[in-house]
Amino acid sequence: MKLVDKKGVLLINLGTPKSPTTEDVRVYLKEFLSDRDVIRMPRFFWLPLLNFVILRSRPAKSAELYKKVWTEWGSPLLYNTYLQAGLLKKKFECDENEEFFVDVAMRYGSPSIESKLLQLVKSGYRKIIILPMFPQYSTTTTRSIARKIDEIIMKNKLLDKIEISFIKDFHSHELYIDACCDSIRDYQLKSGQPEKLLLSFHGIPESYIGSDEPYRDQCLMTANLIASNLGLNEKQYEVAFQSRFGKAEWIKPYLAGRLESLPNENIRNIQVFCPGFSSDCLETIEEIGEESRELFIESNGKDFGFIPCLNGSKKFITLIEDLVINSEKYTIDFRTLF
């Protein structure tokens, strides 16, 4: 197959510091928290607060958390995203499919979207499939990636040189729901059934919800589809939102609040699964697996089960393969997102 007929594929995740050091975490947090799609406070107020307060105190605390989850291959998020890319490559090789070249990029940190996009262009790829690894669309994640790609294209004068196929979300895709349910069933086969399954999604500020922000609705749809597939009634599961930052009101219910109140409702055996994270990372391994467990037990809970994310599960890789091979079915004009 000629190179001109091949397509480059970028699996894009949120990002990670280069190392769990205070300085590298500071660099990462500065890029992340300077994103206008993530923090929407007026710049004249937010940037001084970020640079002179937050970036002087938070990096050291975050670095300690990253040290707890860091692996010999780097951050869990980076490792798991490369694992997914590697398994997808193997699947294409087994199927003797030479149409696609798969790589990984991060919205913040390294490897950057710009470096990988330019590398693909330099290698001769003209058709590039962008797959944000977020099942549910949010302006804080997927739209931010779309803006960044547009910025890179304009900066490097690539408008007439490449064709971008952009996949917006896959929150209700049958293979995604099946992959989530398989992970839950596999865990429960070994650990037993809980009194309640909590489906925890990353939160966003309540003020962000609007006509251009379907995130909460997509999270609820995903949760309902998972529950239906598992045959759960409304008392056997619930949805919560984690990772609240700052004092503003975020979408509810808050996971932390439910972990504290469930034992008082005589629910002391729970399991938590995070359908909005395609890869385990700091927010799942540390926040759910450690902090949430501790909070639940301290609140008189008895059994807490953390169900790992999809990572390299066979059905999830099959989902990614379908999204890539049939990208024309899922592609949107990414510039319509902003």
VOBA-1610 file (N, C-alpha, C; in pm, whole numbers, padded with zeros to 5 digits, always signed):
BEGIN
Met+00084-00120+00000Met+00000+00000+00000Met+00087+00125+00000Lys+00054+00220-00087Lys+00128+00346-00093Lys+00102+00429+00032Leu+00203+00505+00074Leu+00190+00587+00193Leu+00075+00686+00181Val+00054+00737+00059Val-00051+00836+00039Val-00189+00778+00070Asp-00201+00645+00063Asp-00329+00579+00092Asp-00344+00545+00240Lys-00236+00556+00316Lys-00242+00521+00457Lys-00290+00640+00540Lys-00346+00608+00655Lys-00398+00711+00745Lys-00324+00708+00878Gly-00291+00826+00927Gly-00233+00836+01059Gly-00345+00842+01163Val-00324+00778+01275Val-00424+00777+01383Val-00359+00827+01510Leu-00418+00928+01572Leu-00368+00979+01700Leu-00470+00953+01809Leu-00431+00870+01906Leu-00512+00852+02026Leu-00468+00960+02124Ile-00559+01050+02158Ile-00521+01166+02240Ile-00587+01159+02376Asn-00504+01163+02480Asn-00555+01165+02617Asn-00523+01298+02682Leu-00562+01313+02808Leu-00552+01442+02875Leu-00408+01491+02889Gly-00324+01411+02953Gly-00186+01454+02967Gly-00124+01411+03098Thr+00005+01436+03110Thr+00080+01391+03226Thr+00210+01471+03238Pro+00258+01493+03359Pro+00391+01553+03372Pro+00498+01455+03325Lys+00616+01508+03292Lys+00724+01421+03246Lys+00774+01331+03358Ser+00769+01381+03478Ser+00815+01304+03593Ser+00737+01351+03716Pro+00742+01275+03825Pro+00669+01314+03945Pro+00747+01411+04033Thr+00822+01502+03969Thr+00894+01604+04044Thr+00810+01731+04051Thr+00837+01811+04151Thr+00760+01934+04169Thr+00771+02024+04046Glu+00889+02037+03990Glu+00908+02126+03876Glu+00832+02077+03753Asp+00841+01948+03723Asp+00770+01896+03606Asp+00619+01901+03626Val+00574+01878+03747Val+00430+01889+03774Val+00385+02034+03760Arg+00469+02127+03801Arg+00435+02270+03787Arg+00419+02307+03639Val+00510+02261+03554Val+00502+02288+03410Val+00372+02231+03353Tyr+00339+02109+03394Tyr+00217+02044+03346Tyr+00092+02119+03392Leu+00088+02151+03520Leu-00030+02220+03575Leu-00048+02359+03514Lys+00062+02426+03485Lys+00050+02559+03426Lys-00016+02551+03289Glu+00025+02454+03208Glu-00036+02440+03076Glu-00183+02400+03090Phe-00211+02305+03177Phe-00347+02255+03195Phe-00440+02365+03248Leu-00398+02433+03352Leu-00485+02531+03417Leu-00485+02667+03347Ser-00406+02681+03241Ser-00412+02803+03159Ser-00508+02789+03043Asp-00563+02670+03024Asp-00655+02643+02914Asp-00788+02713+02941Arg-00832+02797+02847Arg-00957+02871+02863Arg-01080+02780+02865Asp-01068+02661+02806Asp-01180+02568+02810Asp-01191+02499+02946Val-01083+02496+03019Val-01082+02430+03150Val-01120+02528+03260Ile-01054+02643+03260Ile-01081+02748+03360Ile-01136+02870+03289Arg-01259+02909+03322Arg-01326+03015+03247Arg-01342+03144+03326Met-01261+03159+03428Met-01260+03286+03501Met-01195+03393+03413Pro-01225+03519+03438Pro-01158+03628+03365Pro-01006+03615+03380Arg-00934+03631+03271Arg-00788+03614+03272Arg-00718+03707+03370Phe-00769+03831+03382Phe-00702+03929+03468Phe-00708+03886+03615Phe-00807+03801+03648Phe-00819+03750+03785Phe-00749+03616+03799Trp-00772+03527+03702Trp-00724+03390+03715Trp-00573+03376+03701Leu-00512+03440+03604Leu-00369+03418+03579Leu-00280+03460+03696Pro-00304+03575+03761Pro-00224+03607+03880Pro-00246+03504+03992Leu-00371+03460+04010Leu-00399+03360+04112Leu-00327+03229+04081Leu-00328+03191+03953Leu-00261+03068+03911Leu-00111+03076+03933Asn-00051+03183+03882Asn+00096+03195+03883Asn+00155+03226+04020Phe+00084+03304+04100Phe+00143+03350+04226Phe+00090+03279+04350Val-00013+03199+04333Val-00067+03126+04448Val-00069+02976+04421Ile-00148+02933+04323Ile-00168+02790+04299Ile-00040+02720+04257Leu+00035+02779+04164Leu+00157+02713+04115Leu+00274+02720+04213Arg+00253+02789+04323Arg+00356+02792+04428Arg+00330+02687+04536Ser+00207+02639+04545Ser+00174+02545+04651Ser+00130+02407+04600Arg+00049+02406+04494Arg-00011+02279+04452Arg+00087+02181+04388Pro+00186+02224+04308Pro+00273+02127+04242Pro+00342+02029+04337Ala+00387+02076+04451Ala+00455+01986+04546Ala+00359+01881+04599Lys+00235+01921+04628Lys+00135+01826+04679Lys+00098+01725+04570Ser+00078+01775+04448Ser+00043+01685+04338Ser+00158+01590+04305Ala+00282+01640+04316Ala+00398+01556+04287Ala+00403+01436+04381Glu+00369+01458+04507Glu+00368+01348+04603Glu+00265+01242+04564Leu+00151+01286+04513Leu+00049+01192+04468Leu+00095+01116+04344Tyr+00158+01187+04250Tyr+00208+01121+04130Tyr+00315+01016+04165Lys+00397+01046+04265Lys+00501+00950+04305Lys+00440+00818+04351Lys+00321+00824+04408Lys+00256+00705+04460Lys+00207+00613+04350Val+00179+00669+04231Val+00124+00588+04123Val+00221+00570+04006Trp+00335+00638+04010Trp+00429+00635+03899Trp+00483+00495+03877Thr+00506+00459+03752Thr+00558+00327+03719Thr+00693+00339+03649Glu+00756+00227+03624Glu+00885+00230+03555Glu+00870+00275+03410Trp+00745+00276+03358Trp+00718+00323+03222Trp+00665+00466+03221Gly+00661+00529+03336Gly+00608+00665+03344Gly+00474+00667+03414Ser+00393+00767+03384Ser+00263+00778+03449Ser+00170+00667+03401Pro+00076+00622+03485Pro-00019+00518+03441Pro-00099+00560+03318Leu-00136+00687+03311Leu-00214+00735+03196Leu-00136+00719+03066Leu-00010+00759+03068Leu+00073+00747+02948Leu+00095+00601+02913Tyr+00126+00521+03014Tyr+00149+00379+02990Tyr+00025+00312+02929Asn-00090+00336+02989Asn-00212+00270+02942Asn-00255+00316+02804Thr-00231+00443+02772Thr-00266+00491+02638Thr-00174+00430+02534Tyr-00045+00418+02566Tyr+00047+00349+02474Tyr+00014+00200+02464Leu-00031+00142+02575Leu-00073+00002+02572Leu-00188-00016+02474Gln-00286+00073+02480Gln-00401+00066+02388Gln-00355+00082+02243Ala-00265+00178+02220Ala-00214+00198+02084Ala-00139+00074+02035Gly-00060+00015+02123Gly+00016-00105+02086Gly-00073-00223+02055Leu-00176-00242+02135Leu-00269-00352+02111Leu-00349-00330+01983Leu-00382-00204+01955Leu-00451-00173+01830Leu-00362-00204+01710Lys-00234-00168+01720Lys-00139-00200+01612Lys-00133-00350+01588Lys-00125-00427+01697Lys-00118-00573+01685Lys-00244-00629+01618Lys-00357-00570+01653Lys-00483-00616+01593Lys-00482-00591+01442Phe-00433-00473+01402Phe-00424-00443+01259Phe-00326-00539+01191Glu-00216-00568+01259Glu-00117-00659+01202Glu-00173-00800+01185Cys-00247-00847+01286Cys-00308-00980+01278Cys-00409-00988+01165Asp-00477-00876+01140Asp-00577-00871+01033Asp-00514-00834+00899Glu-00380-00819+00899Glu-00304-00778+00780Glu-00360-00648+00721Asn-00397-00560+00810Asn-00450-00428+00772Asn-00336-00327+00779Glu-00290-00282+00663Glu-00177-00190+00657Glu-00222-00046+00632Glu-00350-00020+00649Glu-00405+00111+00614Glu-00373+00218+00717Phe-00345+00176+00843Phe-00335+00274+00950Phe-00201+00269+01023Phe-00153+00390+01059Phe-00038+00403+01147Phe-00088+00468+01276Val-00065+00403+01391Val-00123+00447+01518Val-00016+00508+01608Asp-00050+00622+01670Asp+00042+00686+01763Asp-00039+00752+01875Val+00033+00806+01972Val-00028+00863+02093Val+00017+01007+02112Ala-00075+01092+02158Ala-00041+01230+02193Ala-00120+01269+02318Met-00072+01373+02385Met-00138+01424+02505Met-00177+01570+02484Arg-00293+01607+02535Arg-00336+01747+02523Arg-00244+01841+02599Tyr-00199+01796+02715Tyr-00105+01875+02795Tyr+00017+01788+02825Gly+00133+01848+02822Gly+00254+01772+02849Gly+00305+01701+02725Ser+00375+01592+02747Ser+00445+01522+02639Ser+00398+01377+02631Pro+00391+01321+02508Pro+00419+01382+02377Pro+00306+01475+02334Ser+00343+01592+02288Ser+00244+01694+02254Ser+00172+01662+02124Ile+00052+01717+02111Ile-00025+01699+01987Ile+00052+01759+01870Glu+00111+01876+01890Glu+00182+01942+01780Glu+00298+01859+01730Ser+00378+01805+01823Ser+00495+01725+01780Ser+00452+01602+01702Lys+00347+01536+01745Lys+00301+01414+01679Lys+00233+01445+01545Leu+00157+01553+01541Leu+00089+01590+01417Leu+00191+01627+01310Leu+00290+01706+01348Leu+00394+01746+01253Leu+00478+01626+01209Gln+00497+01532+01300Gln+00572+01411+01266Gln+00498+01330+01161Leu+00367+01320+01176Leu+00286+01247+01078Leu+00292+01316+00941Val+00281+01449+00942Val+00287+01525+00816Val+00422+01507+00750Lys+00528+01516+00829Lys+00663+01500+00776Lys+00685+01361+00718Ser+00616+01262+00776Ser+00629+01124+00728Ser+00544+01096+00605Gly+00465+01195+00565Gly+00389+01181+00441Gly+00241+01151+00456Tyr+00192+01147+00580Tyr+00049+01119+00599Tyr-00032+01244+00572Arg-00138+01228+00495Arg-00224+01342+00462Arg-00364+01328+00523Lys-00403+01206+00553Lys-00531+01182+00619Lys-00503+01136+00762Ile-00554+01213+00858Ile-00523+01186+00998Ile-00653+01175+01078Ile-00667+01064+01150Ile-00784+01042+01236Ile-00749+01080+01379Ile-00828+01170+01435Ile-00807+01214+01572Ile-00912+01147+01660Leu-00866+01071+01759Leu-00958+01004+01851Leu-00928+01047+01994Pro-01002+01147+02045Pro-00990+01181+02188Pro-01039+01062+02270Met-00964+01024+02372Met-00996+00903+02447Met-01095+00931+02560Phe-01191+01017+02533Phe-01295+01051+02630Phe-01429+01002+02576Pro-01490+00903+02638Pro-01617+00851+02586Pro-01726+00956+02578Gln-01733+01041+02681Gln-01835+01145+02685Gln-01773+01277+02638Tyr-01843+01347+02550Tyr-01794+01475+02501Tyr-01808+01583+02607Ser-01703+01663+02623Ser-01710+01781+02708Ser-01631+01894+02644Thr-01678+02015+02666Thr-01603+02132+02618Thr-01469+02143+02689Thr-01457+02082+02808Thr-01332+02093+02885Thr-01226+01996+02838Thr-01263+01898+02758Thr-01166+01798+02712Thr-01162+01791+02559Thr-01267+01734+02500Thr-01267+01713+02355Thr-01265+01844+02277Arg-01343+01944+02322Arg-01339+02072+02250Arg-01203+02137+02263Ser-01142+02123+02378Ser-01007+02178+02397Ser-00909+02117+02299Ile-00921+01986+02275Ile-00835+01918+02177Ile-00863+01972+02037Ala-00990+01992+02005Ala-01026+02046+01873Ala-00966+02184+01852Arg-00975+02269+01953Arg-00915+02403+01943Arg-00764+02395+01921Lys-00701+02304+01994Lys-00556+02291+01984Lys-00515+02247+01844Ile-00587+02154+01788Ile-00557+02106+01653Ile-00573+02219+01552Asp-00679+02297+01567Asp-00699+02410+01477Asp-00585+02510+01489Glu-00543+02536+01611Glu-00431+02628+01636Glu-00304+02579+01569Ile-00278+02449+01580Ile-00157+02389+01520Ile-00163+02398+01368Ile-00279+02368+01312Ile-00296+02372+01167Ile-00272+02513+01114Met-00328+02613+01181Met-00313+02750+01135Met-00170+02799+01154Lys-00111+02766+01267Lys+00026+02809+01298Lys+00126+02754+01198Asn+00107+02627+01160Asn+00203+02560+01071Asn+00158+02556+00924Lys+00050+02630+00894Lys+00000+02642+00757Lys-00025+02506+00693Leu-00105+02426+00764Leu-00134+02290+00719Leu-00274+02275+00661Leu-00345+02386+00649Leu-00486+02382+00611Leu-00510+02303+00483Asp-00424+02320+00383Asp-00443+02252+00254Asp-00356+02127+00240Lys-00288+02091+00350Lys-00194+01980+00342Lys-00245+01852+00407Ile-00341+01864+00499Ile-00391+01745+00567Ile-00543+01746+00575Glu-00598+01627+00590Glu-00742+01610+00608Glu-00765+01546+00744Ile-00837+01616+00832Ile-00859+01568+00968Ile-00996+01500+00980Ser-00996+01378+01032Ser-01120+01309+01069Ser-01125+01309+01221Phe-01225+01374+01278Phe-01230+01397+01422Phe-01350+01323+01480Ile-01324+01235+01578Ile-01430+01156+01641Ile-01468+01222+01772Lys-01592+01265+01782Lys-01636+01349+01895Lys-01654+01271+02025Asp-01720+01156+02020Asp-01747+01080+02142Asp-01789+00938+02106Phe-01802+00855+02208Phe-01851+00717+02186Phe-01924+00669+02310His-01994+00759+02378His-02055+00731+02508His-02165+00625+02505Ser-02227+00604+02387Ser-02336+00507+02379Ser-02305+00393+02283His-02181+00386+02236His-02143+00281+02141His-02159+00144+02208Glu-02218+00052+02137Glu-02247-00080+02194Glu-02122-00150+02245Leu-02012-00141+02169Leu-01889-00207+02212Leu-01829-00143+02336Tyr-01845-00012+02349Tyr-01798+00058+02469Tyr-01878+00014+02591Ile-02010+00009+02579Ile-02095-00034+02689Ile-02063-00179+02725Asp-02047-00263+02625Asp-02013-00404+02649Asp-01878-00416+02721Ala-01781-00334+02679Ala-01649-00338+02742Ala-01658-00300+02890Cys-01735-00196+02919Cys-01753-00153+03058Cys-01818-00266+03140Cys-01921-00325+03085Cys-01994-00431+03157Cys-01908-00555+03176Asp-01828-00588+03078Asp-01738-00703+03092Asp-01638-00680+03205Ser-01584-00557+03214Ser-01489-00525+03322Ser-01555-00538+03458Ile-01678-00491+03468Ile-01751-00499+03594Ile-01781-00644+03630Arg-01828-00721+03532Arg-01860-00863+03557Arg-01736-00942+03596Asp-01624-00916+03527Asp-01500-00988+03558Asp-01456-00961+03702Tyr-01468-00835+03743Tyr-01429-00800+03880Tyr-01522-00866+03980Gln-01652-00863+03953Gln-01749-00919+04047Gln-01744-01071+04051Leu-01698-01132+03944Leu-01682-01277+03943Leu-01580-01320+04048Lys-01480-01234+04071Lys-01374-01264+04169Lys-01406-01208+04307Ser-01476-01093+04311Ser-01494-01022+04438Ser-01636-01024+04492Gly-01729-01078+04416Gly-01867-01084+04462Gly-01948-00961+04424Gln-02077-00968+04450Gln-02168-00859+04418Gln-02172-00759+04533Pro-02173-00628+04503Pro-02185-00528+04608Pro-02331-00500+04639Glu-02354-00427+04747Glu-02490-00380+04775Glu-02527-00268+04678Lys-02424-00195+04633Lys-02449-00089+04536Lys-02326-00066+04450Leu-02351-00045+04321Leu-02244-00010+04227Leu-02251+00140+04202Leu-02140+00208+04224Leu-02131+00351+04195Leu-02056+00371+04064Leu-02118+00443+03972Leu-02055+00479+03846Leu-02010+00623+03859Ser-01879+00642+03871Ser-01824+00774+03901Ser-01760+00836+03777Phe-01804+00957+03745Phe-01752+01033+03631Phe-01679+01157+03683His-01585+01206+03605His-01517+01330+03642His-01618+01445+03638Gly-01615+01530+03737Gly-01708+01641+03741Gly-01661+01761+03659Ile-01755+01852+03633Ile-01724+01982+03573Ile-01811+02085+03645Pro-01774+02212+03642Pro-01857+02314+03707Pro-01999+02317+03652Glu-02095+02336+03740Glu-02235+02344+03700Glu-02257+02455+03599Ser-02182+02564+03612Ser-02199+02679+03523Ser-02161+02649+03379Tyr-02086+02541+03355Tyr-02044+02506+03220Tyr-02156+02439+03140Ile-02255+02384+03210Ile-02363+02313+03143Ile-02446+02410+03059Gly-02463+02376+02932Gly-02540+02461+02842Gly-02567+02387+02713Ser-02613+02461+02613Ser-02649+02398+02485Ser-02528+02335+02416Asp-02409+02386+02447Asp-02287+02331+02384Asp-02217+02228+02473Glu-02277+02195+02586Glu-02211+02106+02683Glu-02306+01992+02723Pro-02303+01881+02647Pro-02392+01766+02674Pro-02334+01667+02774Tyr-02225+01704+02839Tyr-02148+01608+02919Tyr-02233+01535+03023Arg-02305+01608+03105Arg-02383+01543+03211Arg-02485+01446+03151Asp-02555+01489+03046Asp-02655+01402+02984Asp-02591+01276+02927Gln-02472+01291+02868Gln-02405+01173+02812Gln-02359+01078+02922Cys-02313+01134+03035Cys-02273+01049+03148Cys-02393+00968+03198Leu-02507+01034+03211Leu-02627+00965+03259Leu-02672+00858+03159Met-02661+00889+03029Met-02698+00789+02929Met-02606+00668+02937Thr-02476+00692+02949Thr-02381+00582+02963Thr-02416+00496+03084Ala-02441+00561+03197Ala-02472+00488+03320Ala-02598+00404+03304Asn-02700+00461+03243Asn-02825+00388+03224Asn-02807+00268+03131Leu-02726+00284+03027Leu-02700+00174+02935Leu-02621+00063+03003Ile-02524+00100+03087Ile-02448+00000+03163Ile-02540-00076+03258Ala-02623-00001+03331Ala-02715-00064+03427Ala-02812-00157+03356Ser-02863-00115+03242Ser-02956-00198+03166Ser-02888-00325+03119Asn-02766-00312+03069Asn-02690-00428+03021Asn-02663-00526+03135Leu-02637-00474+03256Leu-02607-00557+03372Leu-02734-00608+03442Gly-02850-00555+03401Gly-02975-00595+03464Gly-02994-00538+03603Leu-02942-00417+03627Leu-02953-00355+03759Leu-03078-00269+03768Asn-03142-00271+03883Asn-03253-00178+03905Asn-03200-00050+03967Glu-03285+00051+03984Glu-03240+00184+04027Glu-03183+00186+04168Lys-03211+00083+04248Lys-03157+00078+04384Lys-03019+00012+04389Gln-02982-00053+04280Gln-02856-00129+04279Gln-02737-00049+04226Tyr-02763+00069+04172Tyr-02653+00152+04122Tyr-02690+00298+04134Glu-02589+00384+04125Glu-02613+00527+04116Glu-02493+00595+04053Val-02515+00718+04009Val-02413+00796+03941Val-02361+00903+04037Ala-02232+00927+04033Ala-02172+01035+04113Ala-02060+01099+04032Phe-02018+01218+04077Phe-01913+01293+04007Phe-01800+01325+04103Gln-01678+01303+04055Gln-01560+01316+04139Gln-01471+01432+04096Ser-01361+01450+04169Ser-01252+01541+04133Ser-01292+01688+04133Arg-01378+01727+04224Arg-01417+01868+04232Arg-01295+01953+04267Phe-01285+02070+04203Phe-01172+02160+04226Phe-01226+02301+04250Gly-01179+02366+04356Gly-01223+02502+04385Gly-01352+02505+04465Lys-01406+02624+04483Lys-01525+02643+04568Lys-01655+02655+04489Ala-01648+02664+04360Ala-01769+02677+04279Ala-01852+02549+04286Glu-01980+02560+04255Glu-02067+02443+04253Glu-02042+02362+04126Trp-02020+02233+04144Trp-02000+02143+04032Trp-02122+02053+04017Ile-02128+01978+03907Ile-02243+01891+03887Ile-02248+01786+03998Lys-02369+01751+04038Lys-02390+01663+04153Lys-02465+01537+04109Pro-02465+01438+04198Pro-02413+01435+04335Pro-02261+01417+04339Tyr-02200+01474+04443Tyr-02056+01459+04461Tyr-02026+01319+04515Leu-01925+01256+04458Leu-01888+01122+04504Leu-01852+01122+04652Ala-01773+01218+04694Ala-01729+01222+04834Ala-01848+01226+04929Gly-01948+01306+04895Gly-02066+01315+04981Gly-02140+01183+04990Arg-02151+01113+04879Arg-02220+00984+04879Arg-02141+00878+04956Leu-02009+00883+04949Leu-01928+00787+05024Leu-01947+00805+05174Glu-01967+00927+05215Glu-01990+00956+05357Glu-02130+00916+05402Ser-02229+00934+05314Ser-02368+00912+05355Ser-02419+00770+05334Leu-02361+00695+05242Leu-02411+00560+05214Leu-02413+00468+05336Pro-02308+00466+05420Pro-02315+00380+05539Pro-02432+00415+05631Asn-02469+00542+05636Asn-02584+00583+05717Asn-02715+00533+05658Glu-02711+00495+05529Glu-02829+00438+05463Glu-02824+00285+05463Asn-02732+00234+05547Asn-02713+00090+05563Asn-02657+00023+05438Ile-02584+00101+05357Ile-02511+00048+05242Ile-02363+00050+05277Arg-02308-00069+05308Arg-02170-00075+05357Arg-02078-00158+05267Asn-02132-00207+05158Asn-02052-00287+05064Asn-02075-00229+04924Ile-01976-00155+04874Ile-01993-00089+04745Ile-01875-00121+04653Gln-01898-00100+04524Gln-01791-00104+04425Gln-01802+00021+04339Val-01687+00073+04297Val-01684+00195+04216Val-01617+00166+04083Phe-01683+00208+03976Phe-01627+00196+03841Phe-01636+00333+03775Cys-01534+00369+03697Cys-01526+00502+03636Cys-01537+00491+03483Pro-01659+00494+03429Pro-01677+00475+03284Pro-01622+00589+03199Gly-01601+00705+03258Gly-01555+00820+03180Gly-01405+00821+03158Phe-01333+00731+03223Phe-01188+00721+03207Phe-01155+00596+03127Ser-01098+00612+03009Ser-01063+00494+02930Ser-00936+00428+02982Ser-00855+00504+03058Ser-00730+00452+03113Ser-00720+00487+03261Asp-00667+00394+03338Asp-00641+00426+03478Asp-00534+00533+03487Cys-00550+00620+03586Cys-00463+00736+03600Cys-00466+00781+03745Leu-00408+00895+03773Leu-00405+00947+03909Leu-00546+00957+03967Glu-00642+01004+03884Glu-00778+01026+03934Glu-00852+00897+03964Thr-00808+00786+03911Thr-00874+00659+03944Thr-00793+00581+04047Ile-00665+00563+04022Ile-00582+00480+04111Ile-00570+00542+04249Glu-00539+00671+04255Glu-00519+00737+04384Glu-00650+00790+04442Glu-00722+00868+04362Glu-00843+00932+04415Glu-00952+00830+04450Ile-00974+00732+04361Ile-01077+00632+04388Ile-01020+00516+04469Gly-00913+00458+04420Gly-00858+00338+04484Gly-00805+00361+04624Glu-00760+00482+04656Glu-00703+00510+04788Glu-00788+00608+04868Glu-00801+00732+04819Glu-00870+00835+04896Glu-01018+00802+04919Ser-01086+00759+04814Ser-01228+00727+04828Ser-01250+00605+04917Arg-01162+00508+04902Arg-01170+00389+04988Arg-01157+00430+05135Glu-01057+00513+05162Glu-01033+00557+05299Glu-01152+00634+05355Leu-01209+00723+05274Leu-01323+00802+05318Leu-01443+00713+05349Phe-01468+00613+05264Phe-01582+00524+05285Phe-01565+00441+05412Ile-01446+00388+05432Ile-01421+00305+05551Ile-01428+00390+05677Glu-01375+00513+05672Glu-01382+00602+05787Glu-01525+00645+05819Ser-01613+00633+05719Ser-01754+00669+05737Ser-01838+00549+05779Asn-01769+00444+05826Asn-01833+00320+05873Asn-01876+00227+05761Gly-01819+00247+05642Gly-01838+00148+05538Gly-01756+00024+05569Lys-01788-00087+05507Lys-01717-00211+05536Lys-01633-00259+05419Asp-01693-00276+05303Asp-01622-00330+05186Asp-01626-00230+05071Phe-01508-00197+05020Phe-01496-00101+04909Phe-01418-00167+04797Gly-01479-00177+04680Gly-01411-00237+04565Gly-01387-00135+04455Phe-01264-00123+04410Phe-01230-00035+04298Phe-01212-00120+04174Ile-01300-00100+04076Ile-01295-00175+03951Ile-01207-00100+03851Pro-01098-00159+03804Pro-01008-00089+03712Pro-01077-00043+03584Cys-01018+00056+03519Cys-01070+00110+03394Cys-01051+00010+03279Leu-01095+00050+03161Leu-01092-00041+03046Leu-00950-00075+03003Asn-00859+00023+03008Asn-00718+00000+02976Asn-00702-00083+02847Gly-00641-00201+02858Gly-00617-00279+02737Gly-00713-00394+02717Ser-00835-00383+02770Ser-00931-00492+02758Ser-00961-00520+02610Lys-00982-00648+02581Lys-00999-00692+02443Lys-01114-00620+02373Lys-01227-00609+02441Lys-01344-00548+02378Lys-01324-00399+02356Phe-01249-00333+02446Phe-01224-00191+02428Phe-01134-00168+02307Ile-01036-00253+02286Ile-00950-00241+02169Ile-01031-00266+02042Thr-01126-00358+02049Thr-01215-00382+01935Thr-01298-00258+01906Leu-01342-00189+02013Leu-01415-00063+01996Leu-01330+00040+01924Ile-01206+00059+01969Ile-01118+00157+01906Ile-01097+00122+01759Glu-01079-00007+01733Glu-01062-00053+01594Glu-01182-00013+01510Asp-01302-00033+01563Asp-01423+00002+01489Asp-01431+00152+01464Leu-01399+00232+01564Leu-01403+00377+01549Leu-01305+00424+01441Val-01190+00360+01435Val-01087+00398+01337Val-01124+00351+01197Ile-01155+00222+01185Ile-01186+00165+01052Ile-01309+00231+00991Asn-01409+00257+01074Asn-01534+00316+01026Asn-01545+00463+01065Ser-01433+00530+01063Ser-01429+00669+01111Ser-01526+00760+01036Glu-01554+00728+00908Glu-01645+00814+00832Glu-01785+00816+00894Lys-01821+00712+00970Lys-01951+00707+01036Lys-01956+00796+01159Tyr-01839+00819+01220Tyr-01835+00890+01349Tyr-01774+01029+01339Thr-01716+01061+01226Thr-01641+01187+01212Thr-01734+01307+01204Ile-01689+01418+01268Ile-01756+01546+01257Ile-01655+01651+01212Asp-01704+01764+01169Asp-01617+01878+01140Asp-01579+01940+01274Phe-01456+01919+01316Phe-01416+01961+01451Phe-01428+02112+01473Arg-01428+02189+01365Arg-01437+02336+01381Arg-01579+02380+01420Thr-01675+02291+01408Thr-01810+02325+01452Thr-01824+02321+01603Leu-01721+02272+01671Leu-01726+02260+01816Leu-01693+02391+01888Phe-01639+02486+01815Phe-01602+02614+01881Phe-01636+02732+01792
//
